[in-house]
Amino acid sequence: LMAWIGSGVLAGIAGIFLGSLVRLDPGVLTFMVVPCMAAAILGGLKSLWLTLLGGLAIGLIEAGVTPFQAIGPYRTLAPFLIAIAVLMVVPARTFSNGRAS
C-alpha cells in the first residue's frame, strides 16, 4: 500500500513539473514512456527506490553525453541501450514472480 501511495505522489509531482517543461501533446509524451520503462527495468520491476535510482542514472547518462558533439544527438538512445543491456545481463528469473507461465 505504501508503494502505491509513494508512486502516486511521485507521479503527481512529476506531472506538475512536466506540464511546465514540455507541451502536453500525445506525440511528445509517448516518447517519455521509454525512459520510464527503462528505469523500471533497471529497478528490477520490484523496487520503487531502485527504479528511482535507475531513472536518475538514465538522466545523468543522457545529460553526460550531451556535450559531446559526436554522440550528443543520439542521447535519446541511452534508455533503449540501458534497458537492452540490463535485460541481457540480468537473468530472466529476476523479473518473474516465481510462477510458471
N, C-alpha and C positions, 0 to 999 in steps of 0.2 A: 504493500500500500504506500509506503514512504517513497519507493522508487517512482511510482506513478505520480505522486504529488510533486516530487522533486523535478521529474522530467516535464511535467505540465507547467510548473513555474518557470523553468529554464526556457521552455519553448515559447511561453508568453513574453518573457523578457527579450528573447531573440527576435520575435516577431515585431515587437515595438521598435527595436533598433534597426531591424531590416527594412521596415517601412520608410524610415528616413534616409536610408542609404541607397536603395535601388528602387526603381519604379515597380509597382506591383502589377506585373504583366506575367501571364502564364508562361510565355516563352522564356522569360528571364528566370523565373522561379523554378522551372523544370530542370535547368542546368545546375541549380543549387542542391538538388536531391543527391547527385552523385557524390559530392564531398561528404554529405551527411551519412550516406550509406557506407562510404569508405571508412569514416570514423567509427561507425557502429561495428563494422567488420574488424577494424583494428582493436576495438574494445572487446572482441570475442562474442558479441551479441548477448552478453550476460551482465556485464558490469557497467553501471552508469558512470562511475568515476574513470574507468579505463576508456570508455567512449569519449568522455570529456577530454582526457589527456590525448587521445587519438586525434580528436578534432583540432586541438591546439597544435599538435605535431604537424598535421597536414597544413594548417595555416602558416606555421613557421617555415615549413619547407617551401610552400608557394611564395611566401614573401622573401625567402632567402635566395631563390633563383631569379627573382625579378630583375635585379641589377645587371645580370649577365646578358649581353646582347645576343649571344648565340643561342641560349636556351630560354631566355625571358619570355618570348612569345608562346612557348609551349608549357608555361607554368600550370595551366589548367589541366594538363595531362597528369600531374602529380597524384591526385586522388585515385585515378584509374590504376596507375602503376603501383601505388602503395597497396591498394585492395588486391590486385593480382598477386603481388609478392607475398602478402600475408596468407592468401588462400593457397598459394603453392608451398609455403614453408610450414604452416601450422597444419597438423593432422586434421582430417575431416571430422573425426570423432569429437574434437573440441567444440564444434558448433552444433553437434546433435544433442538431443535431450535424453539420450540413453535408450530410447525405444527403437525397435527395428521398424524400418519403413517399407 
